[in-house]
Amino acid sequence: MGSSVNKLRQLILNRVFSILANMASDSPTVVLDTATSLEAYFQNELNASKLTRPMWMLWILSAGLIALDGFDFFIIGVAMPFIQRDFGLS
C-alpha cells in the first residue's frame, strides 16, 4: 500500500510540475526537482502576493465564526447553573 501511495504522490507531483512549467513559460525558468523545491516555490509565491479583498473577507468571516464558537461555550457556561436550578438537576 505504501508503494502505491508513493506512486500516486509522484504522479500528482509530476502533473503539478508540468502545469507550473506551462504557466512559467513566459517567466524565468523554474527548476522543480523535489517536493521541497515545490514547497519553497509556493512559499515564495505566497510571500510575494498581496491579500485581495475576497481573502480579507474570508479571513474576517473565519475569525468571526471562531469568536462565535467561543461565545457559544461562554453562554452555555453562564446559563447552565440557571438551567440546573429551574429543572432541579444535580
N, CA, C and O atoms as a GROMACS GRO file, in nm:
protein
  360
    1MET      N    1   0.082  -0.119   0.000
    1MET     CA    2   0.000   0.000   0.000
    1MET      C    3   0.087   0.126   0.000
    1MET      O    4   0.053   0.225  -0.065
    2GLY      N    5   0.200   0.123   0.073
    2GLY     CA    6   0.289   0.238   0.078
    2GLY      C    7   0.347   0.271  -0.058
    2GLY      O    8   0.366   0.388  -0.092
    3SER      N    9   0.375   0.168  -0.136
    3SER     CA   10   0.432   0.191  -0.268
    3SER      C   11   0.329   0.254  -0.361
    3SER      O   12   0.366   0.339  -0.443
    4SER      N   13   0.203   0.216  -0.351
    4SER     CA   14   0.100   0.276  -0.436
    4SER      C   15   0.077   0.422  -0.397
    4SER      O   16   0.048   0.505  -0.483
    5VAL      N   17   0.088   0.453  -0.268
    5VAL     CA   18   0.074   0.592  -0.224
    5VAL      C   19   0.189   0.675  -0.279
    5VAL      O   20   0.169   0.788  -0.324
    6ASN      N   21   0.310   0.619  -0.275
    6ASN     CA   22   0.425   0.691  -0.329
    6ASN      C   23   0.412   0.713  -0.480
    6ASN      O   24   0.447   0.819  -0.531
    7LYS      N   25   0.361   0.612  -0.551
    7LYS     CA   26   0.341   0.627  -0.696
    7LYS      C   27   0.237   0.735  -0.725
    7LYS      O   28   0.255   0.816  -0.816
    8LEU      N   29   0.128   0.735  -0.648
    8LEU     CA   30   0.024   0.836  -0.666
    8LEU      C   31   0.080   0.974  -0.637
    8LEU      O   32   0.054   1.069  -0.710
    9ARG      N   33   0.157   0.987  -0.530
    9ARG     CA   34   0.219   1.114  -0.495
    9ARG      C   35   0.311   1.162  -0.607
    9ARG      O   36   0.309   1.279  -0.643
   10GLN      N   37   0.389   1.072  -0.662
   10GLN     CA   38   0.480   1.108  -0.770
   10GLN      C   39   0.403   1.151  -0.895
   10GLN      O   40   0.442   1.246  -0.962
   11LEU      N   41   0.293   1.081  -0.927
   11LEU     CA   42   0.211   1.120  -1.042
   11LEU      C   43   0.153   1.260  -1.022
   11LEU      O   44   0.151   1.340  -1.115
   12ILE      N   45   0.105   1.288  -0.902
   12ILE     CA   46   0.048   1.419  -0.873
   12ILE      C   47   0.156   1.526  -0.885
   12ILE      O   48   0.134   1.631  -0.945
   13LEU      N   49   0.273   1.500  -0.826
   13LEU     CA   50   0.382   1.597  -0.834
   13LEU      C   51   0.425   1.622  -0.978
   13LEU      O   52   0.451   1.736  -1.016
   14ASN      N   53   0.432   1.516  -1.059
   14ASN     CA   54   0.469   1.533  -1.199
   14ASN      C   55   0.367   1.619  -1.272
   14ASN      O   56   0.403   1.705  -1.353
   15ARG      N   57   0.239   1.597  -1.244
   15ARG     CA   58   0.134   1.676  -1.308
   15ARG      C   59   0.143   1.822  -1.265
   15ARG      O   60   0.131   1.913  -1.348
   16VAL      N   61   0.166   1.846  -1.136
   16VAL     CA   62   0.179   1.982  -1.086
   16VAL      C   63   0.300   2.050  -1.150
   16VAL      O   64   0.293   2.166  -1.190
   17PHE      N   65   0.411   1.976  -1.160
   17PHE     CA   66   0.531   2.032  -1.223
   17PHE      C   67   0.503   2.072  -1.366
   17PHE      O   68   0.546   2.179  -1.410
   18SER      N   69   0.432   1.988  -1.440
   18SER     CA   70   0.406   2.020  -1.581
   18SER      C   71   0.315   2.141  -1.593
   18SER      O   72   0.334   2.225  -1.681
   19ILE      N   73   0.216   2.152  -1.504
   19ILE     CA   74   0.127   2.270  -1.506
   19ILE      C   75   0.206   2.395  -1.475
   19ILE      O   76   0.191   2.497  -1.542
   20LEU      N   77   0.291   2.387  -1.372
   20LEU     CA   78   0.372   2.503  -1.336
   20LEU      C   79   0.470   2.540  -1.447
   20LEU      O   80   0.495   2.658  -1.472
   21ALA      N   81   0.524   2.441  -1.513
   21ALA     CA   82   0.617   2.469  -1.623
   21ALA      C   83   0.544   2.541  -1.736
   21ALA      O   84   0.600   2.633  -1.795
   22ASN      N   85   0.421   2.500  -1.765
   22ASN     CA   86   0.344   2.567  -1.869
   22ASN      C   87   0.309   2.710  -1.827
   22ASN      O   88   0.312   2.802  -1.909
   23MET      N   89   0.276   2.728  -1.700
   23MET     CA   90   0.243   2.862  -1.651
   23MET      C   91   0.365   2.952  -1.650
   23MET      O   92   0.353   3.073  -1.674
   24ALA      N   93   0.480   2.896  -1.624
   24ALA     CA   94   0.603   2.976  -1.613
   24ALA      C   95   0.675   2.992  -1.745
   24ALA      O   96   0.789   3.040  -1.747
   25SER      N   97   0.614   2.953  -1.857
   25SER     CA   98   0.684   2.960  -1.985
   25SER      C   99   0.717   3.104  -2.023
   25SER      O  100   0.816   3.128  -2.093
   26ASP      N  101   0.636   3.201  -1.977
   26ASP     CA  102   0.663   3.341  -2.006
   26ASP      C  103   0.762   3.403  -1.908
   26ASP      O  104   0.821   3.508  -1.937
   27SER      N  105   0.780   3.340  -1.794
   27SER     CA  106   0.868   3.395  -1.692
   27SER      C  107   0.999   3.317  -1.688
   27SER      O  108   1.012   3.218  -1.760
   28PRO      N  109   1.094   3.358  -1.609
   28PRO     CA  110   1.220   3.283  -1.600
   28PRO      C  111   1.195   3.138  -1.563
   28PRO      O  112   1.097   3.104  -1.497
   29THR      N  113   1.286   3.053  -1.606
   29THR     CA  114   1.273   2.909  -1.585
   29THR      C  115   1.277   2.877  -1.437
   29THR      O  116   1.362   2.926  -1.362
   30VAL      N  117   1.183   2.793  -1.395
   30VAL     CA  118   1.176   2.749  -1.257
   30VAL      C  119   1.214   2.602  -1.254
   30VAL      O  120   1.152   2.521  -1.322
   31VAL      N  121   1.314   2.568  -1.176
   31VAL     CA  122   1.358   2.430  -1.166
   31VAL      C  123   1.292   2.368  -1.044
   31VAL      O  124   1.314   2.412  -0.931
   32LEU      N  125   1.212   2.266  -1.068
   32LEU     CA  126   1.141   2.198  -0.960
   32LEU      C  127   1.175   2.050  -0.967
   32LEU      O  128   1.121   1.977  -1.051
   33ASP      N  129   1.262   2.005  -0.880
   33ASP     CA  130   1.303   1.866  -0.883
   33ASP      C  131   1.235   1.783  -0.776
   33ASP      O  132   1.201   1.666  -0.800
   34THR      N  133   1.213   1.840  -0.660
   34THR     CA  134   1.161   1.763  -0.547
   34THR      C  135   1.044   1.836  -0.485
   34THR      O  136   1.013   1.949  -0.521
   35ALA      N  137   0.979   1.768  -0.392
   35ALA     CA  138   0.867   1.829  -0.320
   35ALA      C  139   0.916   1.948  -0.238
   35ALA      O  140   0.842   2.045  -0.221
   36THR      N  141   1.038   1.942  -0.188
   36THR     CA  142   1.092   2.052  -0.109
   36THR      C  143   1.103   2.178  -0.193
   36THR      O  144   1.066   2.287  -0.148
   37SER      N  145   1.152   2.165  -0.316
   37SER     CA  146   1.162   2.283  -0.401
   37SER      C  147   1.023   2.332  -0.441
   37SER      O  148   1.004   2.453  -0.460
   38LEU      N  149   0.927   2.243  -0.455
   38LEU     CA  150   0.789   2.283  -0.484
   38LEU      C  151   0.733   2.363  -0.368
   38LEU      O  152   0.669   2.466  -0.388
   39GLU      N  153   0.757   2.316  -0.246
   39GLU     CA  154   0.710   2.389  -0.129
   39GLU      C  155   0.776   2.526  -0.121
   39GLU      O  156   0.710   2.625  -0.089
   40ALA      N  157   0.905   2.531  -0.150
   40ALA     CA  158   0.977   2.659  -0.148
   40ALA      C  159   0.921   2.754  -0.254
   40ALA      O  160   0.907   2.874  -0.230
   41TYR      N  161   0.890   2.700  -0.371
   41TYR     CA  162   0.833   2.781  -0.479
   41TYR      C  163   0.699   2.841  -0.437
   41TYR      O  164   0.676   2.961  -0.454
   42PHE      N  165   0.610   2.757  -0.382
   42PHE     CA  166   0.480   2.806  -0.338
   42PHE      C  167   0.495   2.906  -0.224
   42PHE      O  168   0.422   3.005  -0.219
   43GLN      N  169   0.589   2.881  -0.133
   43GLN     CA  170   0.611   2.973  -0.022
   43GLN      C  171   0.655   3.109  -0.075
   43GLN      O  172   0.608   3.212  -0.027
   44ASN      N  173   0.745   3.111  -0.172
   44ASN     CA  174   0.789   3.237  -0.231
   44ASN      C  175   0.675   3.308  -0.302
   44ASN      O  176   0.662   3.430  -0.292
   45GLU      N  177   0.593   3.232  -0.374
   45GLU     CA  178   0.478   3.293  -0.443
   45GLU      C  179   0.379   3.352  -0.344
   45GLU      O  180   0.326   3.461  -0.366
   46LEU      N  181   0.353   3.280  -0.234
   46LEU     CA  182   0.261   3.331  -0.132
   46LEU      C  183   0.317   3.456  -0.065
   46LEU      O  184   0.243   3.551  -0.040
   47ASN      N  185   0.446   3.455  -0.036
   47ASN     CA  186   0.507   3.571   0.027
   47ASN      C  187   0.506   3.692  -0.064
   47ASN      O  188   0.496   3.805  -0.016
   48ALA      N  189   0.515   3.672  -0.194
   48ALA     CA  190   0.519   3.782  -0.289
   48ALA      C  191   0.380   3.836  -0.321
   48ALA      O  192   0.368   3.949  -0.368
   49SER      N  193   0.275   3.758  -0.298
   49SER     CA  194   0.141   3.801  -0.336
   49SER      C  195   0.079   3.888  -0.227
   49SER      O  196   0.116   3.881  -0.110
   50LYS      N  197  -0.016   3.969  -0.268
   50LYS     CA  198  -0.087   4.056  -0.175
   50LYS      C  199  -0.222   3.994  -0.142
   50LYS      O  200  -0.277   3.916  -0.220
   51LEU      N  201  -0.274   4.030  -0.025
   51LEU     CA  202  -0.407   3.981   0.013
   51LEU      C  203  -0.512   4.060  -0.064
   51LEU      O  204  -0.512   4.183  -0.064
   52THR      N  205  -0.601   3.988  -0.129
   52THR     CA  206  -0.707   4.052  -0.206
   52THR      C  207  -0.829   4.070  -0.117
   52THR      O  208  -0.835   4.018  -0.005
   53ARG      N  209  -0.927   4.143  -0.167
   53ARG     CA  210  -1.049   4.167  -0.088
   53ARG      C  211  -1.119   4.037  -0.051
   53ARG      O  212  -1.160   4.022   0.065
   54PRO      N  213  -1.136   3.940  -0.143
   54PRO     CA  214  -1.200   3.814  -0.102
   54PRO      C  215  -1.121   3.739   0.006
   54PRO      O  216  -1.180   3.675   0.093
   55MET      N  217  -0.988   3.748   0.001
   55MET     CA  218  -0.908   3.684   0.105
   55MET      C  219  -0.932   3.748   0.241
   55MET      O  220  -0.945   3.679   0.342
   56TRP      N  221  -0.938   3.883   0.242
   56TRP     CA  222  -0.967   3.953   0.368
   56TRP      C  223  -1.106   3.916   0.420
   56TRP      O  224  -1.124   3.893   0.539
   57MET      N  225  -1.203   3.910   0.331
   57MET     CA  226  -1.340   3.877   0.372
   57MET      C  227  -1.346   3.735   0.429
   57MET      O  228  -1.415   3.711   0.528
   58LEU      N  229  -1.276   3.643   0.367
   58LEU     CA  230  -1.272   3.506   0.417
   58LEU      C  231  -1.205   3.500   0.553
   58LEU      O  232  -1.250   3.427   0.641
   59TRP      N  233  -1.098   3.577   0.572
   59TRP     CA  234  -1.028   3.581   0.700
   59TRP      C  235  -1.120   3.637   0.808
   59TRP      O  236  -1.127   3.582   0.917
   60ILE      N  237  -1.189   3.747   0.778
   60ILE     CA  238  -1.280   3.809   0.876
   60ILE      C  239  -1.395   3.714   0.909
   60ILE      O  240  -1.432   3.701   1.025
   61LEU      N  241  -1.450   3.648   0.809
   61LEU     CA  242  -1.558   3.552   0.832
   61LEU      C  243  -1.511   3.438   0.921
   61LEU      O  244  -1.581   3.399   1.015
   62SER      N  245  -1.394   3.384   0.894
   62SER     CA  246  -1.340   3.274   0.974
   62SER      C  247  -1.315   3.318   1.118
   62SER      O  248  -1.350   3.246   1.212
   63ALA      N  249  -1.255   3.434   1.136
   63ALA     CA  250  -1.230   3.486   1.271
   63ALA      C  251  -1.361   3.508   1.346
   63ALA      O  252  -1.370   3.478   1.465
   64GLY      N  253  -1.462   3.560   1.277
   64GLY     CA  254  -1.592   3.581   1.340
   64GLY      C  255  -1.658   3.451   1.382
   64GLY      O  256  -1.719   3.443   1.488
   65LEU      N  257  -1.646   3.349   1.298
   65LEU     CA  258  -1.705   3.220   1.333
   65LEU      C  259  -1.634   3.155   1.451
   65LEU      O  260  -1.698   3.090   1.534
   66ILE      N  261  -1.504   3.171   1.460
   66ILE     CA  262  -1.430   3.118   1.574
   66ILE      C  263  -1.472   3.192   1.701
   66ILE      O  264  -1.490   3.129   1.806
   67ALA      N  265  -1.487   3.324   1.693
   67ALA     CA  266  -1.532   3.402   1.809
   67ALA      C  267  -1.674   3.360   1.849
   67ALA      O  268  -1.704   3.350   1.968
   68LEU      N  269  -1.760   3.336   1.752
   68LEU     CA  270  -1.897   3.294   1.781
   68LEU      C  271  -1.898   3.157   1.849
   68LEU      O  272  -1.980   3.133   1.938
   69ASP      N  273  -1.810   3.069   1.808
   69ASP     CA  274  -1.800   2.938   1.872
   69ASP      C  275  -1.757   2.953   2.017
   69ASP      O  276  -1.813   2.885   2.104
   70GLY      N  277  -1.662   3.040   2.046
   70GLY     CA  278  -1.620   3.064   2.184
   70GLY      C  279  -1.732   3.127   2.265
   70GLY      O  280  -1.751   3.093   2.382
   71PHE      N  281  -1.806   3.219   2.204
   71PHE     CA  282  -1.919   3.283   2.272
   71PHE      C  283  -2.026   3.181   2.308
   71PHE      O  284  -2.087   3.190   2.415
   72ASP      N  285  -2.048   3.086   2.222
   72ASP     CA  286  -2.146   2.979   2.246
   72ASP      C  287  -2.110   2.902   2.373
   72ASP      O  288  -2.196   2.880   2.458
   73PHE      N  289  -1.986   2.862   2.387
   73PHE     CA  290  -1.944   2.791   2.509
   73PHE      C  291  -1.956   2.880   2.632
   73PHE      O  292  -1.992   2.831   2.739
   74PHE      N  293  -1.927   3.008   2.619
   74PHE     CA  294  -1.938   3.101   2.731
   74PHE      C  295  -2.083   3.111   2.777
   74PHE      O  296  -2.110   3.104   2.897
   75ILE      N  297  -2.176   3.126   2.684
   75ILE     CA  298  -2.318   3.139   2.719
   75ILE      C  299  -2.369   3.012   2.785
   75ILE      O  300  -2.446   3.019   2.881
   76ILE      N  301  -2.328   2.896   2.734
   76ILE     CA  302  -2.371   2.770   2.796
   76ILE      C  303  -2.320   2.764   2.940
   76ILE      O  304  -2.393   2.720   3.029
   77GLY      N  305  -2.196   2.807   2.962
   77GLY     CA  306  -2.141   2.806   3.098
   77GLY      C  307  -2.214   2.900   3.191
   77GLY      O  308  -2.230   2.870   3.309
   78VAL      N  309  -2.259   3.014   3.140
   78VAL     CA  310  -2.333   3.110   3.222
   78VAL      C  311  -2.474   3.059   3.249
   78VAL      O  312  -2.524   3.073   3.360
   79ALA      N  313  -2.537   3.002   3.149
   79ALA     CA  314  -2.677   2.960   3.162
   79ALA      C  315  -2.694   2.828   3.236
   79ALA      O  316  -2.801   2.803   3.290
   80MET      N  317  -2.593   2.744   3.240
   80MET     CA  318  -2.606   2.611   3.298
   80MET      C  319  -2.653   2.612   3.444
   80MET      O  320  -2.742   2.534   3.477
   81PRO      N  321  -2.598   2.696   3.532
   81PRO     CA  322  -2.647   2.694   3.670
   81PRO      C  323  -2.796   2.728   3.680
   81PRO      O  324  -2.867   2.671   3.763
   82PHE      N  325  -2.844   2.820   3.598
   82PHE     CA  326  -2.985   2.857   3.599
   82PHE      C  327  -3.072   2.744   3.546
   82PHE      O  328  -3.180   2.718   3.599
   83ILE      N  329  -3.026   2.675   3.443
   83ILE     CA  330  -3.100   2.561   3.388
   83ILE      C  331  -3.107   2.449   3.490
   83ILE      O  332  -3.212   2.387   3.508
   84GLN      N  333  -2.997   2.423   3.559
   84GLN     CA  334  -2.996   2.318   3.663
   84GLN      C  335  -3.092   2.353   3.774
   84GLN      O  336  -3.166   2.267   3.822
   85ARG      N  337  -3.093   2.480   3.817
   85ARG     CA  338  -3.183   2.520   3.926
   85ARG      C  339  -3.328   2.510   3.883
   85ARG      O  340  -3.411   2.460   3.959
   86ASP      N  341  -3.362   2.558   3.762
   86ASP     CA  342  -3.501   2.558   3.716
   86ASP      C  343  -3.558   2.418   3.698
   86ASP      O  344  -3.676   2.395   3.724
   87PHE      N  345  -3.475   2.323   3.653
   87PHE     CA  346  -3.522   2.188   3.629
   87PHE      C  347  -3.491   2.094   3.744
   87PHE      O  348  -3.523   1.975   3.736
   88GLY      N  349  -3.429   2.144   3.850
   88GLY     CA  350  -3.398   2.062   3.965
   88GLY      C  351  -3.294   1.953   3.938
   88GLY      O  352  -3.302   1.844   3.994
   89LEU      N  353  -3.200   1.984   3.853
   89LEU     CA  354  -3.096   1.887   3.819
   89LEU      C  355  -2.980   1.900   3.917
   89LEU      O  356  -2.954   2.007   3.972
   90SER      N  357  -2.911   1.789   3.936
   90SER     CA  358  -2.796   1.795   4.028
   90SER      C  359  -2.667   1.775   3.953
   90SER      O  360  -2.560   1.776   4.013
   0.00000   0.00000   0.00000
